[in-house]
Amino acid sequence: MSATEKAKAEVEQLAGTVKKETGRGAGNDQTAAEGTADKVKGNLREAKEKIKDVFRD
């Protein structure tokens, strides 16, 4: 996995978690949902990179 892509995935996951928890704490369902979506995007990016690594080796 490229170090840059791995970092992007981790940042997206962390930002999604923070946004989700901030939205939940403030009672804002839309922000919480956006945070969940951001976290899922980060998870998908990480999975994509792992699949690419499998086919590289």
Secondary structure, 3 states (H helix, E strand, C coil): CCHHHHHHHHHHHHHHHHHHHHHHHHCCHHHHHHHHHHHHHHHHHHHHHHHHHHHHC
